[in-house]
Structures are given as C-alpha cells and as structure tokens.
C-alpha cells in the first residue's frame, strides 16, 4: 500500500516538473493567485477626523421627574457632548435632585470644552427639579449663556373630556 502511494506521488512530481519546463504550469497557478487577491476585501481608509472648533452652540436641558439630560450641540444640531445624572453615578431618587443636574451639566460642559465651545443658547424642557441648577452648572464650568428659552410642551386645551355619566 505504502509503495503504491509513493509511486502516485512520484508521478505527480514528474508531471509538475514537465509542466514547469514547458511553461504550462504557471498559468493556472497565476489565475488562482489573482482570484485570491481579487476576493480579498479592500482595506477602507477612514478619513482623518477634522478638529472641530465650535465657539457657539446650543444646550438642551431635559429635566424630568426622574432624571436630567444635558446635551450640547453645534448650531446645526450635531451633538458635541451629552451627560445625564444616571451617567454620573447617581441612582434611583438621587438622579432627580438639583445637585445631580448640576454635576451632569458640568460634565457635559467639560467634554464640550475640547471642541472650543464658549457660548450657548439654552433650551430648557420639562418640569423636573434640576432645571435652574443645570443652567448654573453650565455657568460655573465657564460657558457663557446667550439666551434661555423654555420649550416645555404645553397643551392648549388638553385632552377631550370624558363624556358625562348618565344615571
């Protein structure tokens, strides 16, 4: 058995040697190599991240009963930095406190300082306890406030009343 396998291997070697001499062996091998190269995924070059300089932007403070979210954006709306009371380590009822709102505003402002954010228009939404304190947190971190707008949604007539009960 072993002798037969040796003979078969010798025959294969002889064929490849003959093919190499005549120059026929290279064609199929070259094609195989080319297809392998074509099938490889092309390396995607990521464009270099440009250093954004945003001297003026917007600040959105969403103060709910349970949490306070502070988002700092470019004038066109692209988010530069954000922070929440929950992201700063506050859990449960402590997330809704004014102190948690102040800490989250300061945290977001420090992240935005790397982009050169200096002046903001503040938009406050919600009825939570951290509304004013979040604005104070922005001021204490060195950001100048240009304007403050309250954009809390208000129902202009509310829902339709329940129909009157007939007895």
PyMOL commands that set and color helices and strands:
alter all, ss='L'
color gray80, all
select helices_A, chain A and resi 2-22+25-39+92-96+98-113+131-140
alter helices_A, ss='H'
color red, helices_A
select strands_A, chain A and resi 56-63+68-74+79-84+119-125+144-150
alter strands_A, ss='S'
color yellow, strands_A
deselect
rebuild
show_as cartoon
